[in-house]
Amino acid sequence: MSTPHVVVVMGVAGTGKTTIGPQLATRLGVPYAEGDDFHPPANIAKMSAGTPLDDADRWPWLDAIGAWAHGRAGLGGVVSCSALKRSYRDRLRAAAPDLVFVHLAGDRSLIEDRMSHRQGHFMPTALLDSQFATLQPLQADEAGVVVDVSGNPEEITDRAVSALTALPEPTP
């Protein structure tokens, strides 16, 4: 990719956004931003207590991610963000129209198993059902790719890079 895309690594909790995102950014030679870092403290407290966020909680978070992505337009970047609903992706695209999504997708049992083994993360496995219930997969008119999360992080990153390489370049 001669002009790097700004890529949102999306998916339900536990798909590997925080693992794959930095690896993808390194492979693409662009900066990485951790989407969770854009959450205000109230959102983190709510999720840590096992309470799903509502849309009112998400709008400022999505706007902050969108502003970061807008600032990277034409330069490239990778940011992690669950972006589970079409309306969330639309809000991100309103700030940064040339965003491309990498939807990390996989079997629920695999994702739950991975979540149960991770350390120091505020999202409990109890919220996984609400994440899957909320998920609206990428639609045909959305720029992006779906990448299977089976295998190790290097294999997943390889699949993401291959899929992104097949996409058209962003418009200048």
N, C-alpha and C positions, 0 to 999 in steps of 0.2 A: 504494500500500500504506500504510494508515494505521498499522499496527503492523508495522514492518519485520521480516522474517524474519532469522534468522542463516543465511547462505548459505555453503556450501562449494563453491568452484569446483574441480571435479575433472577428472581426465583423465590420460592418459599424458604423459610428458615432451614438451615441445615444442608442446603444444596452445595455449599462451598464457595459462596460469593467472596468471602474474606480470604479464602485460600487461592482461588483461581484468579480473582481480580488483580492482585499484585503480580502474579506470574504472567498473566496476559499483558499487563502494562510493560513489564520488563521485556517480553518478547517483541512488543510493538515499539519499544523505545520511547514511551510516553509516561507521564506521571500517573500515579494512582491516588485516588481519594477514597477513604473508607466511609461509606454511606452512614454507618452508625454514628460517626463523629458529628454529623449534621443534626442529630436529634437534640432537642432541648432536654435538660435534666428531667422535666416532668414526664416526658415520653418514656425515658429509660426507667424511671421509678414505676410508672404504670405497667410497662411490660415485665419488669422484674417481679412485680406482684402477681403476674399471671393474667393481667387484664389486657385484652386486645385494644389497640389504638382505634379511634374512630377517625372519620375523614377530617374533622376539625383539628385533631391532633396532627394529622399528616400534612396538611397544606403548608405550614411554615417550613417543615422539613423538606418537602418536595421543592419548594421555592428556593431553598438554600442550595440544594443539589443542582437545580436548574441554573442558578446563577453561576455556580462553579463551572458547569458544562458550557454555558454561554461564553465564559471567559476563556475556555479552551478551544472554541470553534476555530477550525483551520489549523490548529496546532496538535490536536489529538489529546486523548486522555482516557482513562478508565476509572469509573466510579461504580461502587456497589450500591444497589438499592433494590429492595424487594419488588417494587413496581408491579404489584400483583393485579391491579385493575387497569383497564384501558383508560379510565379517567385520570389515573395517576400518570400513566405514560403520556397522555395528551398534555397534561400540565407541564411535564418535563420538556416535551417537544415545543410547547408554547414559548419557553425560555430559550431553548436550543434546538431549532428545527431539524438540524441534520443528525441528531442522535441516532445511534444504532443500538439495538438491544441484543444481548446474548442471554437467552433464557436457559438457565441451568435447570434441567428437568430430570426427574428420576422416579423410581418406585418409592412409594411412601415408606415401606418397611426399611429400605436401605437408608433413607434420609433420617428416619427416627433412630435407627441404630447409630448413625454418625453423630446425631445430636446428643445421644445419651453418653457418648464418650468424650465430648469436648469439655474443656475446662475454662472457667472464668468468663462465660458468656451469659448475658442477662436474659436471653430468650429461653424459657422452659419448654420442654417437649409437649407440655399440656396445651400449648398454643398452636401446635402443628395442625390439628384438625381445622381450626379457624383459618389458618393460612391456606390450606387446600380448598376450603369452602369459598374463600375470597378470590382465589386465583382465576383470572381470565387470561387464557393463553394468547400469545401474539396472534394478531389477525393478518390476513393476506396483505392488507394495505399498510402494515407497519414494517418499517425497515428493521430487520433483525433476523436472527437465526436461533434455532433450538439446538442445544448441545446436551447430549446424554451425560449424566454424572457418574455412570458406572466406571470402575477402574481407578487408577491413581491420579493424583493431581496433574502430573506431566501428560498423561494420556488425554485427560479432559481439556487441558490447555492446548494441546496439539489439535484436538477436534475444533476448538473455538477458533484458533488461528486459521485453520484450513477453511472453515465456514466463512469467516470474515473476509478472507482473501478473495472469495468468490463474489462478494458484494460489489456493486458499482462504487466508484469514488464519490465522496461528498461533493456537492456543487460549491464552487467558490463564492 
